[in-house]
Amino acid sequence: MDMAVSSHAPPRPASALDVRRLQAHDHVRWDDFVQTCPEATFFHRAGWQTVMEQGFGHDSYFLYAEQAGNIVGVLPLAHIRSRLFGNALVSLPFCVYGGIASSNRAARLALDEAAQMLAQQLHVGHLEYRQRDQLDSSEQPGWLGKPLYATFRRSLQADEQDNLLAIPRKQRAVVRKGSAAGLHSSLDDDLDRFFALYAGSLHRLGTPVFARRHFALLRTVFGDDCSVMTVCQGSQAQASVMTFYFRDEVLPYYGGGSVLARDTGANDFMYWELMRRAGARGYRLFDFGRSKVGTGAYDFKKNWGFTAQPLPYAYKLVAAKSLPDTNPLNPKYRWFIRAWRRLPLPLANLLGPHILRQLG
């Protein structure tokens, strides 16, 4: 999609605004804008276009608004077509944040108009923005909400003791228990320990797992802004997390622990170690990511003293009459979760990526 005028059209005013589709040669310009736009997140980075297309095989439509030769707004979109879970244009699948990030109202409205036109052309069931902030219904009417997720974000301090004291007393005791048990952390250059712990953890929860190559691609695309940290007791790995870094923010994104982690407190110790390391490196905001309201993960993050911030994801129906309910809390998925837990782990790891790529 490129809404710019053709070369045969009359010259346009310098203030004219065009919406274009991201090409490989514009990745640097796109990311330069994302780094400075307050509304943008790690999940607005151009590298996600590579992840969507090469990692999942989804068509991507990363749109940007340009004015006077400068990018003034971005909207990363990907098209998911699934016989099981529907047909949607999403900003952005497999990511907790997305939607429009812009520096002015005109760019925001132009990108929204372009996205809705694209959704009609693709004949999707619905268009989805994973906004972190509420849409202005007076500017963008007709959007639906679905209060399913909350995110957890809190400031970090440079001083390790200040960060420790910001954790509620009971949770702080669990962290100290892990330290007393001899737990220690280290950064991993490869994915072996991380993937084994992550895949095993999700299998016990009855949740499909991404392919190992997905995590390898993330490391390749985002380089030093994507790292893996593993917690061990002696030489035994008990918990591991893949983390993203963006501006002054740290985002633990994929994490898992062994069956021993509950007894030793390895999962709790892991997140404390990540906070400690990030604070010392100058990061000033810890983003614990989203969780579904009413789940154990939601309660776990509240126990750390984080305040839940509802995520006002926005949905616009296009061809569909109602939004699909692919939430795993939906009672009709309970059988699937129980059955998935009983699958042999190698088989679950083989089948999981084929299911996940249809979900987003």
FIROTI-392246 format. One record per residue (C-alpha): residue number from 0; residue in three letters; x, y, z. Coordinates in nm, 4 decimals. Layout:
SITE  pos  code        xx        yy        zz
SITE  NUM   ALA         X         Y         Z
...
***
This chain:
SITE  pos  code        xx        yy        zz
SITE    0   MET    0.0000    0.0000    0.0000
SITE    1   ASP    0.1256    0.3468   -0.0894
SITE    2   MET   -0.1153    0.6360   -0.0739
SITE    3   ALA    0.1333    0.8860   -0.2096
SITE    4   VAL    0.0460    1.0567   -0.5378
SITE    5   SER    0.2015    0.9421   -0.8642
SITE    6   SER    0.4866    1.1215   -1.0415
SITE    7   HIS    0.2369    1.2606   -1.2952
SITE    8   ALA    0.0388    1.4509   -1.0323
SITE    9   PRO    0.0911    1.8245   -0.9722
SITE   10   PRO    0.3499    1.9180   -0.7084
SITE   11   ARG    0.2149    1.8824   -0.3562
SITE   12   PRO    0.2548    2.1318   -0.0724
SITE   13   ALA    0.5470    2.0658    0.1632
SITE   14   SER    0.2969    2.0111    0.4438
SITE   15   ALA    0.1191    1.7282    0.2556
SITE   16   LEU    0.1026    1.3967    0.4395
SITE   17   ASP    0.1409    1.0584    0.2685
SITE   18   VAL    0.0981    0.7050    0.4001
SITE   19   ARG    0.3451    0.4507    0.2663
SITE   20   ARG    0.4298    0.0864    0.3215
SITE   21   LEU    0.7648    0.0120    0.4836
SITE   22   GLN    1.0404   -0.1180    0.2571
SITE   23   ALA    1.3720   -0.2674    0.3676
SITE   24   HIS    1.5693    0.0487    0.2823
SITE   25   ASP    1.3519    0.2522    0.5220
SITE   26   HIS    1.4071    0.0384    0.8333
SITE   27   VAL    1.6641    0.2790    0.9765
SITE   28   ARG    1.4380    0.5829    0.9266
SITE   29   TRP    1.1466    0.3963    1.0827
SITE   30   ASP    1.3497    0.2957    1.3882
SITE   31   ASP    1.4902    0.6469    1.4286
SITE   32   PHE    1.1326    0.7711    1.4631
SITE   33   VAL    1.0341    0.4896    1.7001
SITE   34   GLN    1.3280    0.5657    1.9294
SITE   35   THR    1.2104    0.9244    1.9814
SITE   36   CYS    0.8295    0.8922    1.9704
SITE   37   PRO    0.6827    0.8775    2.3254
SITE   38   GLU    0.3921    0.6577    2.2082
SITE   39   ALA    0.6178    0.3966    2.0490
SITE   40   THR    0.7245    0.0707    2.2124
SITE   41   PHE    0.9759   -0.2050    2.1449
SITE   42   PHE    0.7040   -0.3764    1.9431
SITE   43   HIS    0.6905   -0.0870    1.6965
SITE   44   ARG    1.0454   -0.1569    1.5807
SITE   45   ALA    1.0960   -0.2380    1.2140
SITE   46   GLY    1.2565   -0.5717    1.2987
SITE   47   TRP    0.9145   -0.7152    1.3748
SITE   48   GLN    0.8414   -0.7022    1.0021
SITE   49   THR    1.1186   -0.9597    0.9565
SITE   50   VAL    0.9805   -1.1690    1.2431
SITE   51   MET    0.6269   -1.1632    1.1008
SITE   52   GLU    0.7329   -1.2565    0.7482
SITE   53   GLN    1.0297   -1.4896    0.7985
SITE   54   GLY    0.9349   -1.6328    1.1354
SITE   55   PHE    0.5598   -1.6822    1.0947
SITE   56   GLY    0.4976   -1.6486    0.7226
SITE   57   HIS    0.2389   -1.3725    0.7729
SITE   58   ASP    0.1952   -1.0883    0.5265
SITE   59   SER    0.3013   -0.7647    0.6933
SITE   60   TYR    0.1740   -0.4150    0.6268
SITE   61   PHE    0.3978   -0.1788    0.8195
SITE   62   LEU    0.2530    0.1641    0.7368
SITE   63   TYR    0.4165    0.4986    0.8034
SITE   64   ALA    0.3005    0.8575    0.7606
SITE   65   GLU    0.5488    1.0929    0.5992
SITE   66   GLN    0.5419    1.4718    0.5949
SITE   67   ALA    0.8051    1.7021    0.4440
SITE   68   GLY    1.0370    1.4033    0.4049
SITE   69   ASN    1.0088    1.3004    0.7698
SITE   70   ILE    0.8294    1.0040    0.9254
SITE   71   VAL    0.5646    1.1373    1.1651
SITE   72   GLY    0.3752    0.8190    1.2501
SITE   73   VAL    0.3959    0.4397    1.2254
SITE   74   LEU    0.1496    0.1516    1.2380
SITE   75   PRO    0.2881   -0.2054    1.2183
SITE   76   LEU    0.0251   -0.4550    1.0971
SITE   77   ALA    0.0242   -0.8235    1.0108
SITE   78   HIS   -0.2457   -1.0359    0.8481
SITE   79   ILE   -0.3385   -1.3612    1.0233
SITE   80   ARG   -0.5518   -1.6071    0.8259
SITE   81   SER   -0.6666   -1.9087    1.0223
SITE   82   ARG   -0.9480   -2.1569    0.9625
SITE   83   LEU   -0.9496   -2.2274    1.3353
SITE   84   PHE   -0.9219   -1.8802    1.4845
SITE   85   GLY   -1.0404   -1.6355    1.2201
SITE   86   ASN   -0.9071   -1.3772    0.9797
SITE   87   ALA   -0.7651   -1.0575    1.1290
SITE   88   LEU   -0.5386   -0.7607    1.0642
SITE   89   VAL   -0.3504   -0.7033    1.3900
SITE   90   SER   -0.1063   -0.4502    1.5313
SITE   91   LEU    0.0778   -0.6561    1.6291
SITE   92   PRO    0.0460   -1.0364    1.6565
SITE   93   PHE    0.2591   -1.2123    1.9199
SITE   94   CYS    0.3285   -0.8730    2.0800
SITE   95   VAL    0.1770   -0.7147    2.3900
SITE   96   TYR    0.1721   -0.3606    2.2478
SITE   97   GLY    0.1064   -0.2083    1.9083
SITE   98   GLY   -0.1305    0.0317    1.7357
SITE   99   ILE   -0.0504    0.3792    1.6055
SITE  100   ALA    0.2481    0.5740    1.7321
SITE  101   SER    0.2514    0.9265    1.5928
SITE  102   SER    0.3778    1.2766    1.6578
SITE  103   ASN    0.0605    1.4553    1.5500
SITE  104   ARG   -0.3139    1.4119    1.5095
SITE  105   ALA   -0.3109    1.4265    1.1289
SITE  106   ALA   -0.0677    1.1364    1.1063
SITE  107   ARG   -0.2740    0.9301    1.3520
SITE  108   LEU   -0.5960    0.9807    1.1578
SITE  109   ALA   -0.4285    0.9172    0.8216
SITE  110   LEU   -0.2793    0.5896    0.9420
SITE  111   ASP   -0.6094    0.4812    1.0928
SITE  112   GLU   -0.7914    0.5566    0.7674
SITE  113   ALA   -0.5306    0.3633    0.5676
SITE  114   ALA   -0.5539    0.0640    0.8020
SITE  115   GLN   -0.9324    0.0523    0.7787
SITE  116   MET   -0.9153    0.0708    0.3994
SITE  117   LEU   -0.6624   -0.2135    0.3998
SITE  118   ALA   -0.8824   -0.4214    0.6309
SITE  119   GLN   -1.1701   -0.3807    0.3862
SITE  120   GLN   -0.9487   -0.4762    0.0913
SITE  121   LEU   -0.8248   -0.7892    0.2697
SITE  122   HIS   -1.1808   -0.8711    0.3810
SITE  123   VAL   -1.0671   -0.9543    0.7327
SITE  124   GLY   -1.3047   -1.0326    1.0144
SITE  125   HIS   -1.1688   -0.7525    1.2307
SITE  126   LEU   -0.8925   -0.4961    1.2695
SITE  127   GLU   -0.7092   -0.4906    1.6044
SITE  128   TYR   -0.4881   -0.2279    1.7683
SITE  129   ARG   -0.2992   -0.3398    2.0784
SITE  130   GLN   -0.2880    0.0127    2.2145
SITE  131   ARG   -0.1351    0.0910    2.5517
SITE  132   ASP   -0.3468    0.4072    2.5715
SITE  133   GLN   -0.7181    0.4551    2.5173
SITE  134   LEU   -0.8315    0.5613    2.1706
SITE  135   ASP   -1.0108    0.8952    2.1476
SITE  136   SER   -1.3621    0.7864    2.0487
SITE  137   SER   -1.4452    1.1348    1.9210
SITE  138   GLU   -1.1630    1.1077    1.6651
SITE  139   GLN   -1.1839    0.7333    1.5936
SITE  140   PRO   -1.5450    0.6201    1.6470
SITE  141   GLY   -1.6850    0.2688    1.6138
SITE  142   TRP   -1.4129    0.0770    1.7956
SITE  143   LEU   -1.4934   -0.1974    2.0452
SITE  144   GLY   -1.3110   -0.2781    2.3678
SITE  145   LYS   -1.2397   -0.6084    2.5403
SITE  146   PRO   -1.1130   -0.5774    2.8996
SITE  147   LEU   -0.9023   -0.8914    2.9018
SITE  148   TYR   -0.5446   -0.7853    2.9761
SITE  149   ALA   -0.3520   -0.5585    3.2087
SITE  150   THR    0.0124   -0.4570    3.1970
SITE  151   PHE    0.2513   -0.3996    3.4865
SITE  152   ARG    0.5146   -0.1251    3.4666
SITE  153   ARG    0.7215    0.0363    3.7416
SITE  154   SER    1.0284    0.2570    3.7737
SITE  155   LEU    1.3727    0.1196    3.8562
SITE  156   GLN    1.6348    0.2919    4.0691
SITE  157   ALA    2.0096    0.3000    4.0226
SITE  158   ASP    2.0632    0.1771    4.3776
SITE  159   GLU    2.0216   -0.1990    4.4283
SITE  160   GLN    1.8944   -0.1625    4.7851
SITE  161   ASP    1.6272    0.0884    4.6789
SITE  162   ASN    1.4990   -0.1601    4.4204
SITE  163   LEU    1.4943   -0.4400    4.6761
SITE  164   LEU    1.3022   -0.2307    4.9297
SITE  165   ALA    1.0423   -0.1438    4.6617
SITE  166   ILE    0.9398   -0.5116    4.6625
SITE  167   PRO    0.6747   -0.6001    4.9249
SITE  168   ARG    0.8111   -0.7708    5.2343
SITE  169   LYS    0.6759   -1.1228    5.1682
SITE  170   GLN    0.8015   -1.1224    4.8111
SITE  171   ARG    1.1360   -0.9851    4.9247
SITE  172   ALA    1.1672   -1.2803    5.1609
SITE  173   VAL    1.1254   -1.5219    4.8685
SITE  174   VAL    1.4053   -1.3452    4.6810
SITE  175   ARG    1.6323   -1.3700    4.9828
SITE  176   LYS    1.5420   -1.7374    5.0202
SITE  177   GLY    1.6696   -1.7978    4.6672
SITE  178   SER    1.9911   -1.6138    4.7399
SITE  179   ALA    2.0416   -1.8143    5.0592
SITE  180   ALA    1.9883   -2.1356    4.8600
SITE  181   GLY    2.2896   -2.0487    4.6455
SITE  182   LEU    2.1019   -1.9403    4.3334
SITE  183   HIS    2.3032   -1.7326    4.0888
SITE  184   SER    2.2445   -1.5855    3.7430
SITE  185   SER    2.4438   -1.5660    3.4224
SITE  186   LEU    2.3873   -1.4486    3.0655
SITE  187   ASP    2.3620   -1.7178    2.7974
SITE  188   ASP    2.5065   -1.6888    2.4485
SITE  189   ASP    2.3056   -1.9868    2.3229
SITE  190   LEU    1.9438   -2.0928    2.3662
SITE  191   ASP    1.9800   -2.4509    2.4876
SITE  192   ARG    1.9086   -2.4034    2.8579
SITE  193   PHE    1.6478   -2.1346    2.7976
SITE  194   PHE    1.4473   -2.3336    2.5449
SITE  195   ALA    1.4444   -2.6520    2.7512
SITE  196   LEU    1.3150   -2.4668    3.0590
SITE  197   TYR    1.0659   -2.2536    2.8662
SITE  198   ALA    0.9216   -2.5421    2.6648
SITE  199   GLY    0.8883   -2.7640    2.9700
SITE  200   SER    0.7207   -2.4907    3.1704
SITE  201   LEU    0.4601   -2.4154    2.9030
SITE  202   HIS    0.3924   -2.7844    2.8496
SITE  203   ARG    0.3027   -2.8226    3.2177
SITE  204   LEU    0.0611   -2.5310    3.1781
SITE  205   GLY   -0.1002   -2.6914    2.8729
SITE  206   THR    0.0195   -2.4157    2.6393
SITE  207   PRO    0.1821   -2.4643    2.2943
SITE  208   VAL    0.5357   -2.3340    2.2569
SITE  209   PHE    0.7096   -2.1433    1.9784
SITE  210   ALA    0.9750   -2.3201    1.7751
SITE  211   ARG    1.3339   -2.2814    1.8887
SITE  212   ARG    1.4071   -2.1008    1.5619
SITE  213   HIS    1.1658   -1.8231    1.6674
SITE  214   PHE    1.3923   -1.7317    1.9566
SITE  215   ALA    1.7025   -1.7618    1.7386
SITE  216   LEU    1.5450   -1.5183    1.4918
SITE  217   LEU    1.4671   -1.2704    1.7709
SITE  218   ARG    1.8309   -1.2813    1.8805
SITE  219   THR    1.9455   -1.2250    1.5220
SITE  220   VAL    1.7020   -0.9417    1.4451
SITE  221   PHE    1.7359   -0.7447    1.7695
SITE  222   GLY    2.0981   -0.8205    1.8565
SITE  223   ASP    2.2132   -0.6712    2.1867
SITE  224   ASP    1.8578   -0.5536    2.2619
SITE  225   CYS    1.7568   -0.9170    2.3183
SITE  226   SER    1.9309   -1.1276    2.5816
SITE  227   VAL    1.8880   -1.4502    2.7769
SITE  228   MET    1.9598   -1.4838    3.1495
SITE  229   THR    1.9555   -1.8179    3.3320
SITE  230   VAL    1.9386   -1.8904    3.7043
SITE  231   CYS    2.1211   -2.1962    3.8399
SITE  232   GLN    2.1717   -2.3743    4.1676
SITE  233   GLY    2.5239   -2.5033    4.1366
SITE  234   SER    2.5425   -2.6229    3.7765
SITE  235   GLN    2.1710   -2.7066    3.7530
SITE  236   ALA    1.9655   -2.4579    3.5476
SITE  237   GLN    1.6299   -2.3881    3.7135
SITE  238   ALA    1.4851   -2.0790    3.5415
SITE  239   SER    1.5582   -1.8726    3.2340
SITE  240   VAL    1.4174   -1.5605    3.0669
SITE  241   MET    1.4504   -1.3872    2.7293
SITE  242   THR    1.4404   -1.0101    2.7723
SITE  243   PHE    1.4006   -0.7111    2.5398
SITE  244   TYR    1.5587   -0.3691    2.5966
SITE  245   PHE    1.4159   -0.0457    2.4588
SITE  246   ARG    1.5351    0.3044    2.5418
SITE  247   ASP    1.5521    0.2967    2.9247
SITE  248   GLU    1.3067    0.0064    2.9596
SITE  249   VAL    1.3648   -0.3629    3.0286
SITE  250   LEU    1.0956   -0.6148    2.9260
SITE  251   PRO    1.1238   -0.9793    3.0387
SITE  252   TYR    0.9169   -1.1452    2.7672
SITE  253   TYR    0.9567   -1.5226    2.7601
SITE  254   GLY    1.0372   -1.7028    3.0829
SITE  255   GLY    1.0144   -2.0508    3.2295
SITE  256   GLY    1.1323   -2.2623    3.5172
SITE  257   SER    1.1904   -2.6264    3.6037
SITE  258   VAL    0.9797   -2.8323    3.8432
SITE  259   LEU    1.2349   -2.7427    4.1131
SITE  260   ALA    1.1898   -2.3674    4.0687
SITE  261   ARG    0.8861   -2.3465    4.2961
SITE  262   ASP    1.0741   -2.4974    4.5926
SITE  263   THR    1.3903   -2.2918    4.5502
SITE  264   GLY    1.2210   -1.9669    4.4466
SITE  265   ALA    1.4201   -1.9645    4.1219
SITE  266   ASN    1.1523   -1.7831    3.9198
SITE  267   ASP    1.1275   -1.5043    4.1771
SITE  268   PHE    1.5040   -1.4819    4.2098
SITE  269   MET    1.5300   -1.4621    3.8308
SITE  270   TYR    1.3139   -1.1507    3.8063
SITE  271   TRP    1.4972   -0.9860    4.0934
SITE  272   GLU    1.8308   -1.0549    3.9253
SITE  273   LEU    1.6967   -0.9001    3.6065
SITE  274   MET    1.5857   -0.5890    3.7987
SITE  275   ARG    1.9194   -0.5684    3.9781
SITE  276   ARG    2.1248   -0.6027    3.6622
SITE  277   ALA    1.9049   -0.3597    3.4644
SITE  278   GLY    1.9124   -0.0916    3.7354
SITE  279   ALA    2.2911   -0.1104    3.7503
SITE  280   ARG    2.3094   -0.0706    3.3715
SITE  281   GLY    2.0997    0.2479    3.3746
SITE  282   TYR    1.7574    0.1147    3.2818
SITE  283   ARG    1.4848    0.3045    3.4627
SITE  284   LEU    1.1606    0.1204    3.3890
SITE  285   PHE    1.0751   -0.2442    3.4429
SITE  286   ASP    0.7923   -0.3705    3.2228
SITE  287   PHE    0.6565   -0.6983    3.3609
SITE  288   GLY    0.4389   -0.7404    3.0509
SITE  289   ARG    0.0722   -0.8208    3.0190
SITE  290   SER   -0.1314   -1.0843    3.1985
SITE  291   LYS   -0.4924   -1.1891    3.1732
SITE  292   VAL   -0.7110   -1.0554    3.4517
SITE  293   GLY   -0.7954   -1.3273    3.7032
SITE  294   THR   -0.4956   -1.5523    3.6343
SITE  295   GLY   -0.2064   -1.6678    3.8487
SITE  296   ALA    0.0374   -1.4595    3.6424
SITE  297   TYR   -0.1705   -1.1480    3.7147
SITE  298   ASP   -0.1609   -1.2169    4.0889
SITE  299   PHE    0.2120   -1.2987    4.0771
SITE  300   LYS    0.2937   -0.9545    3.9387
SITE  301   LYS    0.0703   -0.7788    4.1902
SITE  302   ASN    0.2579   -0.9630    4.4657
SITE  303   TRP    0.5721   -0.7856    4.3442
SITE  304   GLY    0.4075   -0.4514    4.4214
SITE  305   PHE    0.3226   -0.3635    4.0616
SITE  306   THR   -0.0048   -0.1852    3.9899
SITE  307   ALA   -0.2187   -0.3350    3.7141
SITE  308   GLN   -0.2781   -0.0966    3.4232
SITE  309   PRO   -0.5680   -0.2132    3.2013
SITE  310   LEU   -0.4762   -0.2479    2.8347
SITE  311   PRO   -0.7439   -0.0823    2.6204
SITE  312   TYR   -0.6995   -0.2942    2.3092
SITE  313   ALA   -0.9285   -0.1680    2.0329
SITE  314   TYR   -1.1190   -0.3772    1.7751
SITE  315   LYS   -1.3052   -0.2710    1.4614
SITE  316   LEU   -1.5405   -0.5262    1.3077
SITE  317   VAL   -1.5047   -0.5528    0.9316
SITE  318   ALA   -1.6543   -0.8733    0.7843
SITE  319   ALA   -1.7263   -1.0406    1.1173
SITE  320   LYS   -2.0449   -0.9902    1.3200
SITE  321   SER   -1.8692   -1.0381    1.6535
SITE  322   LEU   -1.5202   -1.0772    1.7913
SITE  323   PRO   -1.3760   -1.4291    1.8208
SITE  324   ASP   -1.3128   -1.5540    2.1726
SITE  325   THR   -0.9764   -1.7315    2.1527
SITE  326   ASN   -0.8987   -1.6603    2.5172
SITE  327   PRO   -0.7631   -1.9783    2.6854
SITE  328   LEU   -0.9840   -1.8933    2.9849
SITE  329   ASN   -1.2805   -1.9735    2.7598
SITE  330   PRO   -1.4316   -2.2974    2.9039
SITE  331   LYS   -1.4378   -2.4643    2.5616
SITE  332   TYR   -1.0554   -2.4713    2.5578
SITE  333   ARG   -1.0219   -2.6562    2.8914
SITE  334   TRP   -1.0268   -2.9944    2.7200
SITE  335   PHE   -0.7532   -2.8822    2.4814
SITE  336   ILE   -0.5341   -2.7647    2.7708
SITE  337   ARG   -0.5750   -3.0925    2.9589
SITE  338   ALA   -0.5020   -3.2951    2.6446
SITE  339   TRP   -0.1952   -3.0855    2.5610
SITE  340   ARG   -0.0451   -3.1539    2.9021
SITE  341   ARG   -0.0654   -3.5269    2.8323
SITE  342   LEU    0.1221   -3.5061    2.5020
SITE  343   PRO    0.4844   -3.6231    2.5098
SITE  344   LEU    0.7017   -3.3119    2.5296
SITE  345   PRO    0.8859   -3.3722    2.1968
SITE  346   LEU    0.5506   -3.4079    2.0169
SITE  347   ALA    0.4135   -3.0931    2.1857
SITE  348   ASN    0.7253   -2.9001    2.0803
SITE  349   LEU    0.6772   -3.0228    1.7226
SITE  350   LEU    0.3064   -2.9379    1.6957
SITE  351   GLY    0.2999   -2.6207    1.9052
SITE  352   PRO    0.4495   -2.3764    1.6526
SITE  353   HIS    0.1898   -2.4744    1.3880
SITE  354   ILE   -0.0919   -2.3863    1.6281
SITE  355   LEU    0.0646   -2.0690    1.7655
SITE  356   ARG    0.1270   -1.9090    1.4263
SITE  357   GLN   -0.2516   -1.9057    1.3740
SITE  358   LEU   -0.3238   -1.7355    1.7065
SITE  359   GLY   -0.1166   -1.4205    1.7284
***
